[in-house]
Amino acid sequence: MKTQKQKAEAFRALHARKQAFIIPNPWDVGTARILARLGFEALATTSAGFAFSSGVPDNQVGRQRMLEHVAEIAAATDLPVSADLENGFGDDPEHVAETIRLAAAAGVSGGSIEDSIDRPGEKVYELAHAVDRVRAAVEAARSLPFPFTLTARAENYLVGIPDLKDTIRRLQAYQEAGADVLYAPCISTRKEITAIVGAVDRPVNFLMGTQPERFSLTELSEMGVRRISVGSALATTALGAFLRGAREMKERGTFTYAKDSAGFGEISNLLKP
């Protein structure tokens, strides 16, 4: 098995390539091992996918359980793992810094910090405070004995504030605070992507989710994107098949859903040591 330092160095090197790479999001050990066996080069956890598998909505897991989860994913394969650390599980910059240190101790090669907040009348942190949180996360990352890749997320679009100018302003500020990767989930158009990529000089992560415009790996690379994640999309796709099958049985008493299942042998082979 590779050391944590070797994984972290390999993860950092992926971001330096001209070709974008896909970092898919498993939600448990089984899906992590399957993705590794399929040949992906790195993995990222999904807070929503894990929350759904735990029987709760997103953002309801809590830091300790999430850290246990990311430790399980990091130990499941020899691939570098970037952890979805939500908003750091607290408002205070030092709390965010502690989350980074704990995530590193859990074995991951990097992690993301959001600038969103779920309080009445507030959706994202005031910019100066958001920057302080990123700066604290960066300082914690730089104190580690390996190159922890810190991703800073501007959540405007995700929380229903489609303000491109403010999103760019935030990403530029997070860049100045030292973030290694920049990420604005839920931007969806070529204009938004190219505007963000052109406004910063750090690798940009793009979320390929449910947006109407579908771009290929090649197209996103040509736009300057360096990393492509899918968030909870694999988990919700799997749950979509589960729901269709369950509803067919309950409402019609039939079982045709099974024709689309993966082969038992195929899954077993992918999970063999």
PyMOL commands that set and color helices and strands:
alter all, ss='L'
color gray80, all
select helices_A, chain A and resi 4-14+29-37+47-53+63-76+93-105+127-142+164-176+190-199+217-222+233-252+256-260+264-270
alter helices_A, ss='H'
color red, helices_A
select strands_A, chain A and resi 21-23+43-44+81-84+110-114+116-119+122-124+149-153+181-183+204-207+227-229
alter strands_A, ss='S'
color yellow, strands_A
deselect
rebuild
show_as cartoon
